[in-house]
Amino acid sequence: MAFVKPVDQSFTLRDFLKSSTKKSLKKRTDEFYDYVGFVKKNHRYTYQRKIISATERVVEIWDDEDKASREMLMFASNNYLGLANHPYVKERVIKAMKTNGTGIGGPPLLNGYSNLMCELEERLAAMKQCESVMIFSSGYNANIGLISGLTQRNDWIIFDSLSHASFYDGLQLTKTNSVHFEHNNLNDLEQKLEEVSSKCKGDIFVATEGVFSMDGDLAPLDKIIPMLRKYNAILLLDDAHGTGIMGELGKGTAEHFNLENEIDLTLGTFSKTLAVTGGFLASSKEVINYLRYFARSYMFSASLPPISLAAVLGGLDVIEKEPWLREKLHENTQYAVSKLRQFGFYVEPEAAIIALKVPDEMNIRKANYEIHRRGIFLNAVEYPAVPLNEQRFRISMTALHTKEDIDKLSTEIEAVWNDENTWI
Ligand SMILES: Cc1ncc(COP(=O)(O)O)c(C=O)c1O
């Protein structure tokens, strides 16, 4: 299939998307294949880098271009406390594997409910100060199960516009009415609550994130919660990025605001601080009991294997026993902020994610490739995941980073910003 090959360096995914609508499967997939080939050939490809070591502050990758392995400083992993390769966690996993084996082969309501899952539910319920917890095979599944399982046709969901893709996908699976409010804009939220409460015949849910995955800022829960109470609305809090690192004991963003008993329902993931995979919902015993039978992504998806559950339990022990990791993480984040600000970047993280906005005139693919060549592993958040003028690098800090690592990060970023080749 003839593909109009992109001839100039400014060809982007947007150009591909614009030209691919209404084409047959064969044409679309051929063209996309060519597009990815173009990106690779032109040294802009930084997807699917092959990591051949454990995830630590430094990872070893296999570089297909160099046909050799090399070390890179990892600033892309949500392994905030360094639990991905923690000796205690690994010991706990080995022990569980010897006792419980590697898998369970079924969903939790049938044959997939283990003693480890029960123990983890109880630990998480205590952590989130709520009556009950249910565990999903991913945070994504938890979000789609929650939205599609809990809400009905007469209800309304008012949600922050920067909500995660899994929330948006959950909306696709429900017949509930929905409307967004501008990110963290309390006036807009109040206006939407006012409008919705005058016409809603069911329940009103308000969905937001504790720590926003895109910008690393916090939802002002201290202001949102009193507003919700006024309208009798139910709070759905996605605390994927706050669980384990926010608050004095790492219990999450609600602890940070001292509002732990005010959250109607919390979603968490095991894929960030706990550095495994899986997700959970925490709420009242009635709501969790209901969702066990109405969240299809829970009912029809196999349970986490014992080894993953044991890794999460081990991680929770470390979170409790090693508070210095949390302190070091926040210290590192502040140090990175001070270095980046020295170079003129405006960054204002409130947790462990630093969003570095990329100017419209910069080619984010080229820039990420340059950063990659300089030994820094960073994630680029690109269109269409965000609007074109909102593209950014997302720097994930960890407790493992040293000051020298952070110095290198900021020096290399500055060098790439000063390199005229990375500008369109
Ligand atoms: C805010 C938020 N919610 C949910 C998810 C989905 O979690 P998981 O990756 O564990 O499926 C993510 C993952 O990036 C996230 O950032």
The ligand as an SDF file (V2000), in Angstrom:
LIG
                    3D

 16 16  0  0  0  0  0  0  0  0999 V2000
   -4.2560    8.1050   38.3300 C   0  0  0  0  0  0  0  0  0  0  0  0
   -4.1620    6.7000   37.7970 C   0  0  0  0  0  0  0  0  0  0  0  0
   -5.2080    5.8700   37.9580 N   0  0  0  0  0  0  0  0  0  0  0  0
   -5.1750    4.6060   37.5020 C   0  0  0  0  0  0  0  0  0  0  0  0
   -4.0700    4.1170   36.8390 C   0  0  0  0  0  0  0  0  0  0  0  0
   -4.0700    2.7000   36.3170 C   0  0  0  0  0  0  0  0  0  0  0  0
   -3.2340    1.9270   37.1150 O   0  0  0  0  0  0  0  0  0  0  0  0
   -2.4690    0.6000   36.6250 P   0  0  0  0  0  0  0  0  0  0  0  0
   -1.2880    1.0500   35.8290 O   0  0  0  0  0  0  0  0  0  0  0  0
   -2.0840   -0.0220   37.9230 O   0  0  0  0  0  0  0  0  0  0  0  0
   -3.4080   -0.2140   35.8250 O   0  0  0  0  0  0  0  0  0  0  0  0
   -2.9600    4.9320   36.6700 C   0  0  0  0  0  0  0  0  0  0  0  0
   -1.7650    4.4210   35.9570 C   0  0  0  0  0  0  0  0  0  0  0  0
   -1.0090    5.1000   35.3490 O   0  0  0  0  0  0  0  0  0  0  0  0
   -2.9980    6.2670   37.1430 C   0  0  0  0  0  0  0  0  0  0  0  0
   -1.9690    7.0880   36.9820 O   0  0  0  0  0  0  0  0  0  0  0  0
  1  2  1  0
  2  3  1  0
  2 15  2  0
  3  4  2  0
  4  5  1  0
  5  6  1  0
  5 12  2  0
  6  7  1  0
  7  8  1  0
  8  9  2  0
  8 10  1  0
  8 11  1  0
 12 13  1  0
 12 15  1  0
 13 14  2  0
 15 16  1  0
M  END
$$$$
